[in-house]
Each structure stands twice: as structure tokens, then as C-alpha cells.
Amino acid sequence: MTINYIGADVDSKMTNFAVERCGKIVKEFCVPTTLAAWRTVFESVPGHKKLAIEEGTMAGWLYRNLKDTVDEFMICDPRRNGLIYDDGDKTDVLDARKLAQLLRGGYLRSIYHSDNEERVLFKNWVSLYHDRIRDAVRQGHKLRDRCRLYGVRLCRSVRESPERRRDWLAGQTADLRDQLEVLLIGYEAVRKQVRKARSQVAKFSRRYSIISYWEKLPGVGPIRAATFFVYMDTAFRFGGPKKVWKYCGVGLQVASSGKDRYGKPKKGRQQLAWAVNRRLKDVAMGMAESAINQRRNVFYSYYERMVKNGLMPSNAKHQVARKMLSVMWGMWKNNGRFDEKLVFDKSLI
């Protein structure tokens, strides 16, 4: 059977397609980035069709709506393709051709996307919540720094309480008061957005029992549990805990090069993986640090034991993060509640 390898360079307005067959570019298209236009392109290409596009803002939407129109729909990692794309001239047409060639050679790394529309909507709300939280922090810093220009200290209680804020503003100079009133408009707006997004996250979380089980773990809480759930999407996405660790930014990879004076390969140096999901890394390290700071829990005991055995505190914290991810992953696979015995299960280390 003839296989057509299709590379697509996606833009918000237009998409360039390149179709490679038997090592040659046989067709090229430039069509609007709409579902109808893409379907027309696929219908005009006979035989077995494999499509590759790079990860981007529209990738998930295109995948969920068009995955049934081709035999294989791959969303690939653009970081992996960067060096090849930057070699020589660069245009949308050439990028589509290179993508088709990389697909044919099997050099692309696929990126996971969920088929479940409800999970995608849940993930969008979680992502929006984190985005609004960042903006709220930024607005709070602006208020604090504006006060410092006038040698004034802004307390958190004043910032959070409209009643106290009113009396406090009355005691400031007119110049500072006028500037803070402008900044407070944006601050109050983003706080309202945070409350709305958090309520939506809570509403979706109630539909999944595993999230309520995770919330009972030390250092986890509702937002971290929901974030882990939506960004992992399924417990069966990875074959083992080490792959979960690497995806969440706390797994180790070996780097080795050269030989020693005896001609033997040098011992590999273990280091943290860098191509990770940054939001999940924040979750993993955040819940490990919170569990350690809370003390009087099984994860703190695990941390304390490793430090007493000579492990550096920073490495012990990463080990706690790995253990917590393994426990959560195991609970998800079995849809079970937290069992403290799992923490000292050597198979999860």
C-alpha cells in the first residue's frame, strides 16, 4: 500500500501542506486553517495518509476534530525539530516539506493530546486559573512597589480587605492615593477572575473521586491535585513511575561521554531532565516541600530518614517528590485511597 506522508505548517490564517510519496514531494497545498479546507485536502490525497503537525495553540483542536480523517495524526515536539528547521532557508513551504520528510524517516517525537472534550475543558480552566494567579501576584507586586517609591509599606491585610484599605488610603498623600486607586482597579478585577476560575476548577474536580483522594495527602490540596489530574490525563499514559518522574521534572537521566585512561567508558553522571512539563514540576516540588514543612507526616519521616543516611537535603526533597508522584500514580491506577505503607514500598522508589 502506498503511504502518503503529509507535513503541515500551521498558521492561524493559512496552512501549508506538503505530501511526500516514495521519497518525493508529489503535492503541495496552501489553504485556510479551517476544518472544511483541511478535509478537502485529505480527500484529494489517495491511499494511506500519515499527517504530522507541530505542537501549538491550535494543535489540540485540530487533532480532536480531524484525527478520523487520516490514518495517523501526529503532533510532534517542535524543540526536537529546531536544528533541522534552522538549517538553510526557512519558509512555510520548506517547513512543511521538512516535516513530511522527518515523518517518513521516523524522526518525530509525538506529543500526547486527550480525546476527551470534558477533560480538555477541565484542563483549560486549570490553566486559566494558574494564569490568573500569576497576574494577581504581579498586580500585588506593583501595588507594593508603588508604595515603596514613597517610603510606605503596604501590609497584606490592607491589600486584601476593602474596609481597612479605605481607611489606610485616606491617610496617604494625594499623589500616592491617586496612583494606587488606578492600580487597585486591575488588582480587584484579577482577584474576581481568580475566584471565578477556582470555582470552575472545584466544580469539575467533584466529578472525579481520585482528586478527592489525592487532596488528603500531606502537601497536595485541591489545586495541585486537579493540576496533576488534567496534565497527566490518564494513569495508563506511562509504563512506569520513572517515566512519570521525568515528565514531571524530578526524574534523572544519565549523561556520559568519552573513556577513562584505561579505555573504558566513563561512568555516567545523573542529572535532572530539562525537557519536562514545567507546571507539573511546580506541582511535584511544591507538594514535596509543603509535606516536609508540615512535619508529622509519613513523607516528612521518609525525608528525615534519608537525610540521616547522608543524602543532601535538596536531593532528599527530590526523592520525596518522586515518592509522592509514585503514590499518586499508583492510587490512580487502582482507584484507591492513600495507604501509608506505600511510602516505604521499595518498588515505588
C-alpha positions in Angstrom: 0.0 0.0 0.0 1.3 3.5 -0.9 1.8 5.7 2.1 1.5 9.5 1.9 3.5 11.4 4.4 1.9 14.8 4.9 3.6 17.7 6.7 1.6 20.7 7.7 2.9 24.1 8.7 0.0 25.6 10.7 -0.7 29.3 11.0 -3.8 30.9 12.4 -4.9 32.0 8.9 -3.2 29.7 6.4 -1.7 26.2 6.4 1.0 24.9 4.0 0.8 21.1 3.2 3.5 19.0 1.6 2.7 15.4 0.5 5.7 13.1 0.2 5.4 9.7 -1.5 8.2 7.3 -2.2 10.8 9.9 -1.2 9.5 12.7 -3.5 7.2 15.7 -2.8 4.2 15.0 -5.1 1.7 17.6 -4.0 1.6 20.9 -2.1 -1.3 22.9 -0.9 -1.9 26.3 0.8 -5.3 26.5 2.3 -7.1 28.4 5.1 -6.8 26.9 8.5 -10.4 25.6 8.7 -11.7 22.1 9.3 -13.5 22.1 6.0 -10.4 23.2 4.0 -8.3 20.5 5.7 -10.8 17.8 5.0 -10.8 18.8 1.3 -7.0 18.4 1.2 -7.2 14.9 2.8 -9.9 13.8 0.4 -7.8 14.8 -2.6 -4.9 12.6 -1.4 -5.5 8.9 -2.2 -4.2 5.9 -0.2 -2.8 5.6 3.3 -2.3 9.0 4.9 0.0 10.0 7.8 -0.1 13.6 9.0 2.4 15.5 11.2 2.0 19.0 12.7 4.0 20.7 15.4 2.7 21.4 18.9 1.0 24.8 19.1 -2.1 26.6 20.3 -4.4 25.1 17.7 -2.9 21.6 17.7 -5.3 20.0 20.2 -8.4 21.5 18.4 -7.2 20.2 15.0 -6.4 16.8 16.5 -9.8 16.2 18.1 -11.7 17.3 15.1 -9.6 15.7 12.3 -8.0 12.6 13.7 -10.6 10.4 12.0 -9.8 11.8 8.5 -6.3 10.4 8.3 -4.8 7.0 9.2 -2.3 8.6 11.6 -2.3 12.1 13.1 0.9 13.0 14.9 1.5 16.2 16.9 5.3 16.4 17.3 7.7 18.3 19.6 9.0 21.5 17.8 12.1 21.7 20.0 13.3 18.4 18.6 12.9 19.7 15.0 14.5 23.1 15.6 18.0 22.4 14.4 16.8 20.9 11.1 14.4 23.7 10.5 17.1 26.3 11.1 19.4 24.6 8.6 19.3 26.6 5.3 16.4 28.7 4.1 13.3 28.9 6.1 9.8 29.4 4.7 6.4 27.9 5.5 6.6 25.8 2.3 10.0 24.4 3.2 8.9 23.8 6.8 6.0 21.6 5.5 8.4 19.7 3.3 10.9 19.1 6.1 8.1 17.9 8.4 6.9 15.4 5.8 10.5 14.1 5.4 11.0 13.8 9.1 7.7 11.9 9.4 8.7 9.5 6.7 12.1 8.9 8.4 10.5 8.3 11.8 12.4 11.1 13.5 9.5 12.9 15.1 8.6 12.7 18.7 4.8 12.6 19.4 3.1 14.8 22.0 0.1 13.5 23.8 -3.3 15.1 23.4 -6.5 14.0 25.1 -9.6 12.8 23.1 -11.9 13.6 25.9 -13.6 17.0 25.4 -14.6 17.3 29.1 -11.0 16.7 30.2 -9.8 19.3 27.8 -12.3 21.8 29.1 -11.2 21.0 32.7 -7.5 21.5 31.7 -8.4 24.8 30.1 -9.9 26.0 33.4 -6.9 24.8 35.4 -4.6 26.6 33.0 -6.6 29.8 33.2 -6.6 29.6 37.0 -2.8 29.4 37.1 -2.5 32.2 34.6 -4.8 34.5 36.6 -2.9 33.7 39.8 0.3 34.8 38.2 -1.3 38.0 37.1 -2.8 38.6 40.6 0.7 38.2 42.1 2.1 40.6 39.5 -0.6 43.2 40.3 0.1 42.8 44.1 3.8 43.4 43.5 3.0 46.5 41.5 1.0 47.9 44.4 3.8 47.1 46.9 6.5 48.6 44.7 4.5 51.8 44.1 4.2 52.3 47.8 7.9 51.8 48.2 8.5 54.7 45.9 7.0 56.9 48.6 8.7 55.1 51.5 5.4 53.4 52.5 4.9 49.8 53.5 1.8 48.1 52.2 0.5 45.3 54.5 -1.2 42.2 53.1 -4.2 42.8 55.3 -4.7 46.3 53.9 -4.4 44.9 50.3 -6.9 42.1 50.9 -9.5 44.0 53.0 -11.5 46.8 51.2 -12.6 48.2 54.6 -9.1 48.5 56.0 -7.8 49.7 52.6 -10.3 52.6 52.6 -9.1 53.9 55.9 -5.4 53.3 55.1 -5.7 55.2 51.7 -7.2 58.2 53.5 -4.0 58.6 55.5 -1.7 58.7 52.4 -0.6 61.6 50.3 -2.9 62.6 47.4 -0.2 61.6 44.8 0.2 58.1 46.1 -3.5 57.6 46.7 -4.4 58.6 43.1 -1.9 56.1 41.7 -2.9 53.3 44.0 -6.6 53.8 43.1 -5.7 53.2 39.4 -3.7 50.0 40.2 -6.4 48.7 42.5 -8.9 48.6 39.6 -6.7 46.0 37.9 -6.0 44.2 41.2 -9.6 43.8 42.1 -10.5 42.7 38.6 -7.9 39.9 38.5 -9.0 38.7 42.0 -12.5 38.4 40.8 -11.2 36.3 37.8 -9.2 34.1 40.2 -12.4 33.4 42.3 -14.4 32.5 39.2 -11.7 30.2 37.8 -11.2 28.5 41.1 -15.0 27.8 41.5 -15.0 26.2 38.0 -12.0 24.1 38.9 -13.7 22.9 42.1 -16.9 22.1 40.1 -15.0 19.9 37.7 -12.9 18.3 40.4 -16.1 17.0 42.2 -16.7 14.7 39.2 -13.6 12.6 39.8 -13.2 10.7 43.0 -9.4 10.3 42.6 -8.9 14.0 43.1 -10.7 13.9 46.5 -8.4 11.0 47.5 -5.3 12.9 46.5 -6.4 16.0 48.4 -6.0 14.1 51.7 -2.2 13.6 51.1 0.1 15.9 53.0 1.1 18.9 50.9 -1.3 18.2 48.0 -4.5 20.2 48.3 -7.3 20.8 45.7 -5.4 22.9 43.1 -2.3 20.6 43.0 -4.5 17.5 42.8 -6.5 19.0 39.9 -3.4 20.2 38.1 -1.8 16.8 38.3 -5.0 15.1 37.1 -5.6 17.3 34.0 -2.0 17.4 32.8 -1.4 13.7 33.2 -4.9 12.9 31.8 -4.7 9.2 32.3 -2.9 6.8 34.7 -2.0 4.5 31.8 -0.2 7.1 29.7 3.2 6.0 31.1 4.5 2.4 31.5 6.3 3.0 34.8 7.0 5.5 37.6 10.4 6.6 36.2 8.7 7.9 33.1 6.2 9.8 35.3 9.1 11.3 37.2 10.9 12.5 34.1 7.7 14.1 32.7 7.1 15.9 36.0 10.7 17.2 36.1 12.1 15.2 39.0 13.4 12.2 37.2 17.1 11.6 36.5 18.8 11.0 33.1 22.3 9.7 32.6 24.9 11.9 30.7 28.1 10.2 29.7 30.9 10.9 27.2 34.4 9.7 26.4 36.6 7.0 28.0 38.9 6.9 31.0 42.6 6.3 30.9 42.0 2.5 30.9 39.9 2.8 27.7 36.6 2.0 29.5 33.5 4.2 29.1 33.3 6.8 31.8 30.7 6.4 34.4 27.6 8.4 33.5 26.6 11.4 35.5 23.0 11.6 36.7 21.2 14.9 36.2 17.6 16.2 36.1 15.8 16.1 32.8 15.2 19.6 31.3 12.6 18.8 28.6 9.7 18.5 31.1 6.3 19.8 31.9 7.1 22.9 33.9 3.6 23.1 35.5 3.8 19.5 36.8 7.3 20.2 38.1 6.0 23.1 40.1 3.3 20.8 41.5 5.7 17.9 42.3 8.3 20.1 44.1 5.6 22.3 45.7 3.8 19.4 47.3 7.1 17.8 48.4 8.2 21.0 50.1 4.8 21.5 51.7 4.7 18.0 53.1 8.2 18.4 54.5 7.4 21.8 56.1 4.2 20.4 57.7 6.2 17.7 59.5 4.4 15.0 61.5 3.5 13.0 58.4 4.9 9.9 56.7 6.6 11.9 53.9 8.5 14.0 56.4 9.6 10.8 58.2 10.8 9.5 54.8 12.7 12.7 54.2 14.2 12.8 57.7 15.4 9.2 57.3 17.2 9.9 54.0 18.9 13.0 55.4 20.1 11.0 58.4 21.5 8.4 56.0 23.7 11.1 54.4 21.6 12.3 51.5 21.8 16.0 50.8 18.5 17.9 51.8 18.0 19.0 48.2 18.3 15.5 46.8 16.1 14.2 49.6 13.4 16.7 48.7 13.5 15.4 45.1 13.3 11.9 46.4 10.2 12.8 48.4 8.7 14.4 45.2 9.3 11.1 43.3 7.8 9.1 46.1 4.7 11.3 46.2 4.2 11.1 42.4 4.6 7.3 42.6 2.0 7.0 45.3 -0.5 9.3 43.5 0.1 7.4 40.2 -0.5 4.0 42.0 -3.7 5.3 43.7 -4.9 6.4 40.3 -4.2 3.1 38.6 -6.1 1.2 41.3 -8.6 4.0 42.1 -7.7 3.5 45.7 -7.2 5.7 48.8 -3.9 6.6 50.4 -2.1 3.9 52.3 0.9 5.0 54.3 2.5 1.6 53.7 3.0 2.6 50.1 5.5 5.3 51.1 8.0 2.7 52.3 7.3 0.3 49.4 10.7 -0.2 47.8 9.1 -1.0 44.4 8.0 2.7 44.3 11.4 4.2 44.9 
